[in-house]
Amino acid sequence: MNIDRKLRLTAAFVGAATRKDLAAAFRRINPTTAFDVDRADKWLQGRSRPRQFSVYEDWIRLLDLPQPADWIVDCDLETFVGQICDHHGKNRQQLERRAAAFGKPQLHGLDDSGATIVGRYACYSHSWSPYFRGQLIRGTLVIEQEHGPQRLTATYSEQLPTMRLQRKGQVTVTRRGVYIHVGGAGDDTHFFFALFPFSPPGSVLGGYLTGTTVLGPESQPSATRAVLVRLKQPETQASAADGYLDPALTITEDLARFGIKLDQPEVADGHLRRFLERSGDGGVDQIATEDFQRLVEMFDRAWLGR
């Protein structure tokens, strides 16, 4: 049956990082689902399996596969993962890597497969300055290891019309997210990134960038969604200075100068725009996991040359 491995593959498919995330995915399908977080712990350890048939009914709906609910129990693992990948166009190796990492803390920026968060990223976000309202700005984020694998530091920089802004700080990687705070005690400007969990091969990070305006008549607390694309050839960025993007230039066009070429650039730009657009449901802006997963799949394929 391999219920434990099938659950991990399902978690990877829906972008869940923890049991609670997986339970939330089941609740989105059925608010009264019998999928239980505590019992799921035993299911994921292979010590038992769901006894209520309704769990499998919710499960097959979550997978969105044209199969009866009992197929999940009856099929072998090879068929299970094959059906998900074939039906939804997923990359099998990528799905299996994420499934293997499900529920495991990644505290040192290096996961079990050897993939690391260390690298140089082109960071795209909305301008906070009222003088460049509606434009995107590209900054640079460099994540490095210092004094052993347990200490990660980040340096974030932007080229503003009046100055080059650069701040350094700490990186914390957990199974629930990546958190970066740059700006020391003596700095008057600080930035904080709250990002989706890191997953191998680590081609893209995404989430929120918060801080205060730098270029404007007054300092205002501000936040923007941000996409951080990892550069496979960091040296290519030397020929393109950071700063505000020309409004006529798309992100995919800008990335092309760094050797990052995406299939179907118009579709890719649509996914990027959707991710970066703010949505204020009930006063809270929360990025849908599936919006980030579209970017992960898109940039992972480019990173792996697939």
Kinemage of the C-alpha trace (Angstrom):
@kinemage 1
@onewidth
@group {chain A} dominant
@subgroup {mainchain}
@vectorlist {calphas} color= white
{ca met a 1} P 0.000 0.000 0.000
{ca asn a 2} L 2.847 2.439 0.876
{ca ile a 3} L 0.380 4.890 2.404
{ca asp a 4} L 3.201 6.813 4.087
{ca arg a 5} L 5.077 7.388 0.826
{ca lys a 6} L 1.885 8.176 -1.060
{ca leu a 7} L 1.046 10.829 1.540
{ca arg a 8} L 4.511 12.354 1.177
{ca leu a 9} L 4.143 12.441 -2.596
{ca thr a 10} L 0.748 14.083 -2.152
{ca ala a 11} L 2.287 16.677 0.162
{ca ala a 12} L 4.939 17.401 -2.455
{ca phe a 13} L 2.251 17.680 -5.132
{ca val a 14} L 0.227 20.294 -3.191
{ca gly a 15} L 3.310 22.128 -1.894
{ca ala a 16} L 2.822 21.228 1.781
{ca ala a 17} L 5.864 21.498 4.056
{ca thr a 18} L 4.318 20.073 7.246
{ca arg a 19} L 1.488 17.798 8.435
{ca lys a 20} L -0.552 20.901 9.249
{ca asp a 21} L -0.079 22.193 5.707
{ca leu a 22} L -1.203 18.828 4.329
{ca ala a 23} L -4.238 18.813 6.621
{ca ala a 24} L -5.089 22.333 5.443
{ca ala a 25} L -4.996 21.097 1.827
{ca phe a 26} L -7.488 18.357 2.730
{ca arg a 27} L -9.729 20.931 4.463
{ca arg a 28} L -9.758 23.061 1.320
{ca ile a 29} L -11.260 20.071 -0.472
{ca asn a 30} L -13.652 19.228 2.370
{ca pro a 31} L -13.967 21.499 5.447
{ca thr a 32} L -15.272 18.508 7.460
{ca thr a 33} L -12.616 16.054 6.273
{ca ala a 34} L -11.715 13.126 8.520
{ca phe a 35} L -8.011 13.702 7.775
{ca asp a 36} L -6.526 14.300 11.220
{ca val a 37} L -3.111 15.862 11.925
{ca asp a 38} L -2.331 13.658 14.928
{ca arg a 39} L -3.294 10.416 13.225
{ca ala a 40} L -1.457 11.555 10.105
{ca asp a 41} L 1.734 11.350 12.142
{ca lys a 42} L 1.244 7.575 12.439
{ca trp a 43} L 0.200 7.298 8.800
{ca leu a 44} L 3.386 9.066 7.702
{ca gln a 45} L 5.472 6.711 9.836
{ca gly a 46} L 3.839 3.696 8.194
{ca arg a 47} L 2.416 2.541 11.539
{ca ser a 48} L -1.206 2.628 10.407
{ca arg a 49} L -3.445 3.833 7.589
{ca pro a 50} L -6.701 5.807 7.396
{ca arg a 51} L -9.676 3.645 8.351
{ca gln a 52} L -12.409 6.009 7.207
{ca phe a 53} L -13.156 5.669 3.513
{ca ser a 54} L -14.043 9.354 3.312
{ca val a 55} L -10.349 10.194 3.755
{ca tyr a 56} L -9.590 8.421 0.481
{ca glu a 57} L -12.516 10.180 -1.203
{ca asp a 58} L -11.082 13.543 -0.148
{ca trp a 59} L -7.602 12.363 -1.105
{ca ile a 60} L -8.496 11.477 -4.695
{ca arg a 61} L -10.233 14.847 -5.065
{ca leu a 62} L -7.106 16.550 -3.745
{ca leu a 63} L -5.019 14.739 -6.349
{ca asp a 64} L -7.606 15.551 -9.024
{ca leu a 65} L -7.157 12.176 -10.703
{ca pro a 66} L -9.801 10.301 -12.760
{ca gln a 67} L -9.714 7.290 -10.423
{ca pro a 68} L -12.017 5.841 -7.744
{ca ala a 69} L -11.066 6.503 -4.119
{ca asp a 70} L -10.005 2.921 -3.377
{ca trp a 71} L -7.444 3.133 -6.200
{ca ile a 72} L -5.148 4.925 -3.746
{ca val a 73} L -5.011 1.836 -1.532
{ca asp a 74} L -4.874 -0.746 -4.315
{ca cys a 75} L -2.322 0.737 -6.718
{ca asp a 76} L 1.421 0.240 -6.340
{ca leu a 77} L 3.733 3.182 -5.701
{ca glu a 78} L 5.071 3.225 -9.248
{ca thr a 79} L 1.572 3.586 -10.674
{ca phe a 80} L 0.645 6.200 -8.069
{ca val a 81} L 3.473 8.601 -8.805
{ca gly a 82} L 3.233 7.905 -12.541
{ca gln a 83} L -0.435 8.888 -12.623
{ca ile a 84} L 0.216 12.171 -10.795
{ca cys a 85} L 3.074 13.139 -13.079
{ca asp a 86} L 1.361 12.085 -16.315
{ca his a 87} L -1.989 13.665 -15.497
{ca his a 88} L -0.599 16.973 -14.213
{ca gly a 89} L 2.610 17.243 -16.246
{ca lys a 90} L 4.860 17.099 -13.174
{ca asn a 91} L 8.555 16.286 -13.157
{ca arg a 92} L 8.922 12.941 -11.391
{ca gln a 93} L 12.417 13.410 -9.990
{ca gln a 94} L 11.493 16.812 -8.632
{ca leu a 95} L 8.308 15.466 -7.024
{ca glu a 96} L 10.157 12.569 -5.410
{ca arg a 97} L 12.893 14.879 -4.046
{ca arg a 98} L 10.288 17.093 -2.425
{ca ala a 99} L 8.471 14.086 -1.033
{ca ala a 100} L 11.696 12.817 0.539
{ca ala a 101} L 12.270 16.234 2.145
{ca phe a 102} L 8.698 16.539 3.475
{ca gly a 103} L 8.587 17.248 7.205
{ca lys a 104} L 12.360 17.406 7.592
{ca pro a 105} L 13.904 20.571 9.050
{ca gln a 106} L 16.513 22.286 6.878
{ca leu a 107} L 18.322 24.416 9.415
{ca his a 108} L 21.707 24.759 7.774
{ca gly a 109} L 20.846 25.711 4.189
{ca leu a 110} L 21.832 22.251 2.942
{ca asp a 111} L 19.278 19.474 2.491
{ca asp a 112} L 19.694 15.698 2.279
{ca ser a 113} L 20.148 15.761 -1.496
{ca gly a 114} L 23.005 18.278 -1.258
{ca ala a 115} L 20.934 21.168 -2.600
{ca thr a 116} L 21.805 24.429 -0.893
{ca ile a 117} L 20.188 27.818 -0.523
{ca val a 118} L 23.610 29.470 -0.781
{ca gly a 119} L 23.907 31.520 -3.949
{ca arg a 120} L 23.273 34.811 -5.735
{ca tyr a 121} L 19.700 35.884 -6.492
{ca ala a 122} L 18.122 38.556 -8.672
{ca cys a 123} L 15.373 40.001 -6.453
{ca tyr a 124} L 12.295 41.524 -8.125
{ca ser a 125} L 9.812 43.564 -6.084
{ca his a 126} L 7.528 46.565 -6.366
{ca ser a 127} L 8.957 50.036 -5.817
{ca trp a 128} L 8.083 51.621 -2.470
{ca ser a 129} L 9.197 55.056 -3.624
{ca pro a 130} L 6.340 57.388 -4.630
{ca tyr a 131} L 8.618 58.686 -7.391
{ca phe a 132} L 8.644 55.268 -9.088
{ca arg a 133} L 5.163 54.070 -8.214
{ca gly a 134} L 4.029 51.143 -10.334
{ca gln a 135} L 7.547 50.110 -11.371
{ca leu a 136} L 9.559 47.049 -10.431
{ca ile a 137} L 12.995 47.240 -8.901
{ca arg a 138} L 15.678 44.578 -9.191
{ca gly a 139} L 18.017 44.153 -6.269
{ca thr a 140} L 20.624 41.509 -5.495
{ca leu a 141} L 20.592 39.068 -2.603
{ca val a 142} L 23.703 37.000 -1.882
{ca ile a 143} L 23.434 34.162 0.659
{ca glu a 144} L 26.710 32.793 1.994
{ca gln a 145} L 27.993 30.391 4.641
{ca glu a 146} L 30.190 31.905 7.309
{ca his a 147} L 32.013 30.051 10.084
{ca gly a 148} L 30.587 26.641 9.168
{ca pro a 149} L 27.286 25.363 7.733
{ca gln a 150} L 25.217 26.453 10.724
{ca arg a 151} L 25.675 30.166 10.047
{ca leu a 152} L 24.142 31.722 6.948
{ca thr a 153} L 24.421 35.398 6.110
{ca ala a 154} L 22.734 37.482 3.441
{ca thr a 155} L 23.743 40.720 1.749
{ca tyr a 156} L 20.967 42.658 0.022
{ca ser a 157} L 21.727 45.584 -2.288
{ca glu a 158} L 19.822 48.006 -4.518
{ca gln a 159} L 21.078 50.689 -6.868
{ca leu a 160} L 18.963 53.799 -6.224
{ca pro a 161} L 19.268 56.994 -8.286
{ca thr a 162} L 20.857 58.738 -5.293
{ca met a 163} L 22.989 55.976 -3.788
{ca arg a 164} L 23.840 52.292 -3.619
{ca leu a 165} L 22.062 50.735 -0.676
{ca gln a 166} L 23.589 47.601 0.859
{ca arg a 167} L 22.674 45.792 4.071
{ca lys a 168} L 23.913 42.541 5.614
{ca gly a 169} L 22.267 40.208 8.099
{ca gln a 170} L 21.242 36.718 9.141
{ca val a 171} L 19.362 33.919 7.350
{ca thr a 172} L 17.184 31.374 9.134
{ca val a 173} L 15.992 28.328 7.184
{ca thr a 174} L 13.272 26.136 8.709
{ca arg a 175} L 10.830 23.636 7.303
{ca arg a 176} L 8.095 26.287 7.402
{ca gly a 177} L 9.952 29.077 5.648
{ca val a 178} L 13.069 31.147 5.005
{ca tyr a 179} L 13.536 34.307 7.087
{ca ile a 180} L 16.130 36.970 6.322
{ca his a 181} L 16.810 40.155 8.294
{ca val a 182} L 19.386 42.559 6.893
{ca gly a 183} L 20.524 45.711 8.664
{ca gly a 184} L 22.757 46.089 11.700
{ca ala a 185} L 22.351 47.984 14.951
{ca gly a 186} L 23.971 51.079 13.479
{ca asp a 187} L 21.886 51.099 10.278
{ca asp a 188} L 18.853 53.336 9.871
{ca thr a 189} L 17.376 51.077 7.182
{ca his a 190} L 16.383 47.447 7.779
{ca phe a 191} L 14.698 44.890 5.510
{ca phe a 192} L 12.988 41.641 6.391
{ca phe a 193} L 12.162 38.781 3.999
{ca ala a 194} L 9.550 36.146 4.868
{ca leu a 195} L 9.702 33.488 2.157
{ca phe a 196} L 8.189 30.128 1.197
{ca pro a 197} L 10.173 27.043 2.301
{ca phe a 198} L 13.329 26.225 0.377
{ca ser a 199} L 13.131 23.133 -1.841
{ca pro a 200} L 15.792 21.578 -4.093
{ca pro a 201} L 17.269 22.410 -6.486
{ca gly a 202} L 16.549 25.894 -5.138
{ca ser a 203} L 16.058 27.849 -8.349
{ca val a 204} L 13.677 30.441 -6.880
{ca leu a 205} L 12.530 31.914 -3.577
{ca gly a 206} L 9.390 33.956 -3.100
{ca gly a 207} L 7.355 35.730 -0.459
{ca tyr a 208} L 7.364 39.176 1.141
{ca leu a 209} L 9.866 41.977 1.576
{ca thr a 210} L 9.104 44.530 4.301
{ca gly a 211} L 10.813 47.649 5.592
{ca thr a 212} L 10.524 51.412 5.213
{ca thr a 213} L 10.812 53.677 2.186
{ca val a 214} L 14.261 55.025 1.417
{ca leu a 215} L 13.637 57.289 -1.575
{ca gly a 216} L 10.767 59.647 -0.767
{ca pro a 217} L 9.685 62.733 1.169
{ca glu a 218} L 9.009 60.681 4.314
{ca ser a 219} L 9.758 57.248 5.741
{ca gln a 220} L 6.781 54.894 5.520
{ca pro a 221} L 6.435 51.275 6.686
{ca ser a 222} L 6.059 49.281 3.466
{ca ala a 223} L 5.663 45.739 2.138
{ca thr a 224} L 5.776 44.110 -1.270
{ca arg a 225} L 5.688 40.643 -2.708
{ca ala a 226} L 9.072 39.557 -4.018
{ca val a 227} L 10.506 36.914 -6.349
{ca leu a 228} L 14.162 35.930 -5.941
{ca val a 229} L 15.583 34.037 -8.919
{ca arg a 230} L 18.830 32.173 -8.340
{ca leu a 231} L 21.515 32.885 -10.921
{ca lys a 232} L 23.278 29.814 -12.236
{ca gln a 233} L 26.078 31.996 -13.608
{ca pro a 234} L 26.419 34.832 -11.060
{ca glu a 235} L 29.105 36.584 -13.076
{ca thr a 236} L 26.506 37.480 -15.738
{ca gln a 237} L 24.986 40.039 -13.366
{ca ala a 238} L 28.072 42.231 -13.556
{ca ser a 239} L 26.919 43.602 -16.906
{ca ala a 240} L 23.486 44.669 -15.649
{ca ala a 241} L 23.320 47.179 -12.816
{ca asp a 242} L 20.568 46.805 -10.225
{ca gly a 243} L 17.810 49.391 -10.125
{ca tyr a 244} L 14.341 50.275 -11.335
{ca leu a 245} L 13.288 48.358 -14.431
{ca asp a 246} L 12.107 50.123 -17.546
{ca pro a 247} L 8.288 49.770 -17.510
{ca ala a 248} L 8.448 48.304 -21.029
{ca leu a 249} L 10.823 45.534 -19.893
{ca thr a 250} L 9.354 42.265 -18.619
{ca ile a 251} L 10.982 40.145 -15.917
{ca thr a 252} L 11.631 37.317 -18.369
{ca glu a 253} L 13.365 39.745 -20.726
{ca asp a 254} L 15.462 41.044 -17.859
{ca leu a 255} L 16.361 37.505 -16.759
{ca ala a 256} L 17.471 36.610 -20.273
{ca arg a 257} L 20.501 38.875 -19.869
{ca phe a 258} L 21.589 36.558 -17.033
{ca gly a 259} L 21.285 33.481 -19.208
{ca ile a 260} L 17.925 32.431 -17.743
{ca lys a 261} L 15.609 31.589 -20.626
{ca leu a 262} L 12.165 30.270 -19.819
{ca asp a 263} L 9.879 28.254 -22.067
{ca gln a 264} L 6.808 30.223 -23.152
{ca pro a 265} L 7.970 33.618 -21.804
{ca glu a 266} L 4.494 35.140 -22.159
{ca val a 267} L 3.040 32.433 -19.904
{ca ala a 268} L 5.971 32.827 -17.512
{ca asp a 269} L 5.378 36.579 -17.259
{ca gly a 270} L 1.720 35.892 -16.522
{ca his a 271} L 2.679 33.607 -13.619
{ca leu a 272} L 5.135 36.194 -12.312
{ca arg a 273} L 2.587 39.013 -12.507
{ca arg a 274} L 0.005 36.901 -10.675
{ca phe a 275} L 2.474 36.095 -7.918
{ca leu a 276} L 3.561 39.717 -7.482
{ca glu a 277} L 0.042 41.181 -7.458
{ca arg a 278} L -1.313 41.965 -4.020
{ca ser a 279} L -4.666 40.506 -2.934
{ca gly a 280} L -6.334 41.879 0.188
{ca asp a 281} L -8.926 39.323 1.284
{ca gly a 282} L -10.200 40.338 4.716
{ca gly a 283} L -7.356 42.806 5.138
{ca val a 284} L -4.680 40.089 4.887
{ca asp a 285} L -2.407 39.560 1.899
{ca gln a 286} L -1.454 35.875 1.695
{ca ile a 287} L 0.187 34.308 -1.338
{ca ala a 288} L -1.488 31.127 -2.587
{ca thr a 289} L 0.849 28.135 -2.424
{ca glu a 290} L -0.123 27.090 -5.935
{ca asp a 291} L 0.988 30.493 -7.285
{ca phe a 292} L 4.460 29.905 -5.853
{ca gln a 293} L 4.551 26.289 -7.029
{ca arg a 294} L 4.001 27.474 -10.610
{ca leu a 295} L 7.153 29.577 -10.305
{ca val a 296} L 9.114 26.739 -8.683
{ca glu a 297} L 8.237 24.314 -11.465
{ca met a 298} L 8.969 26.920 -14.134
{ca phe a 299} L 12.369 27.984 -12.771
{ca asp a 300} L 13.392 24.472 -11.701
{ca arg a 301} L 12.933 23.304 -15.290
{ca ala a 302} L 15.148 26.153 -16.510
{ca trp a 303} L 17.719 25.444 -13.775
{ca leu a 304} L 17.866 21.750 -14.636
{ca gly a 305} L 17.882 22.422 -18.357
{ca arg a 306} L 14.604 20.530 -18.856
